């Protein structure tokens, strides 16, 4: 893991407070209260040197992710369901649960690297680039 700069704790605490605020607002929409605090997220982040999914080293470029997506069940608003993930994995995962996403990553690992990279880019872009080029071809 990369060494954190001198004010790393302050930066990390700010990131955790912001993430906590977003998670608290999401829980409130489901009429729930979080049973954890921003300090709990800070401790989780400090204890997570790698992405939960791809095991890439994390520094400040990480996001908190729900292993079981909130979109599937409001009961997902608990600290045991929150992990640290790299931004790429968090963007790719979407509404898959951890097991589905792990199988998806294994599928990508077994593909030609150029094809796997193309699929990753398309998913992160939300398929917009692909849809736009198909529309141009059918219109022309």
C-alpha positions in Angstrom: 0.0 0.0 0.0 1.3 3.5 -0.8 2.4 5.7 2.0 -0.2 8.3 3.0 0.9 11.9 3.1 1.2 13.7 6.5 -2.4 15.0 6.4 -3.8 11.6 5.2 -6.0 11.0 8.2 -7.7 14.4 7.8 -8.3 13.8 4.1 -9.6 10.2 4.7 -11.9 11.4 7.5 -13.4 14.0 5.2 -14.0 11.4 2.5 -15.6 9.1 5.1 -17.9 11.9 6.5 -19.0 12.7 2.9 -19.7 9.1 2.1 -21.5 8.6 5.4 -23.7 11.7 4.7 -24.7 10.2 1.3 -25.4 6.8 2.8 -27.4 8.3 5.6 -29.6 10.2 3.1 -30.1 7.0 1.1 -31.1 5.1 4.2 -33.5 8.0 5.2 -35.3 7.5 1.8 -35.9 3.9 2.8 -37.1 5.2 6.2 -34.1 3.6 8.0 -31.4 4.9 10.2 -27.8 3.8 9.9 -26.4 1.7 12.8 -22.9 3.0 12.1 -21.0 6.3 12.0 -18.5 8.1 9.9 -15.8 6.9 12.3 -16.8 3.3 11.6 -16.3 4.0 7.9 -12.9 5.6 8.7 -11.8 2.5 10.5 -13.0 0.3 7.6 -11.1 2.4 5.1 -7.9 2.3 7.2 -8.2 -1.5 7.5 -8.7 -2.0 3.7 -5.5 -1.8 1.8 -6.9 -3.5 -1.3 -10.1 -3.5 -3.4 -12.5 -6.0 -2.0 -13.2 -7.4 -5.5 -10.0 -7.2 -7.7 -7.4 -6.9 -4.9 -5.8 -3.8 -6.5 -4.0 -1.6 -3.9 -6.1 1.3 -2.6 -4.9 4.8 -1.6 -7.4 7.6 -1.8 -8.9 6.4 -5.1 -11.5 4.2 -3.6 -15.3 4.2 -2.9 -17.5 2.5 -0.4 -19.6 -0.2 -2.0 -22.5 -2.3 -0.7 -21.8 -6.0 -1.3 -25.5 -6.6 -1.5 -26.9 -3.6 -3.4 -29.4 -1.3 -1.7 -31.5 -1.4 -4.8 -32.2 -5.1 -4.1 -33.0 -4.7 -0.4 -33.2 -1.8 2.0 -31.8 -4.1 4.7 -28.4 -3.6 2.9 -27.9 -0.4 5.0 -25.5 -2.0 7.5 -21.8 -1.7 8.1 -21.2 -5.4 7.5 -22.4 -4.9 4.0 -20.0 -2.0 3.2 -16.6 -2.6 1.7 -13.9 -0.5 0.0 -13.6 -1.0 -3.7 -11.6 0.7 -6.5 -13.6 3.1 -8.6 -13.4 0.8 -11.6 -14.9 -2.2 -9.8 -17.6 0.0 -8.1 -18.6 1.4 -11.5 -18.6 -2.0 -13.2 -20.5 -3.8 -10.4 -23.7 -1.8 -10.6 -26.5 -3.8 -9.0 -24.8 -7.2 -9.0 -24.1 -8.8 -5.7 -20.5 -9.7 -4.8 -20.8 -13.3 -6.0 -22.3 -12.3 -9.4 -19.6 -9.7 -9.8 -16.8 -12.1 -8.9 -18.1 -14.5 -11.6 -18.2 -11.6 -14.0 -14.6 -10.7 -13.3 -13.6 -14.3 -13.8 -15.4 -14.3 -17.2 -13.5 -11.1 -18.2 -10.2 -12.6 -17.0 -10.8 -15.6 -19.4 -11.4 -13.4 -22.4 -9.0 -11.8 -24.9 -7.6 -8.7 -23.1 -8.8 -6.3 -25.8 -12.3 -7.7 -25.7 -12.4 -7.5 -21.9 -11.2 -3.9 -22.0 -13.9 -3.0 -24.5 -16.6 -4.6 -22.4 -15.3 -2.7 -19.3 -15.4 0.6 -21.2 -18.9 0.0 -22.5 -20.3 -0.9 -19.2 -18.7 2.0 -17.4 -20.0 4.3 -20.2 -23.5 2.8 -19.7 -23.5 1.5 -23.2 -24.0 5.0 -24.6 -21.1 5.0 -27.0 -22.2 1.6 -28.4 -25.9 2.7 -28.7 -24.9 6.0 -30.4 -22.7 4.3 -33.0 -25.4 1.7 -33.8 -28.0 4.5 -34.3 -25.6 6.3 -36.7 -25.1 3.1 -38.8 -28.9 2.3 -39.0 -29.7 5.9 -39.9 -27.1 6.1 -42.7 
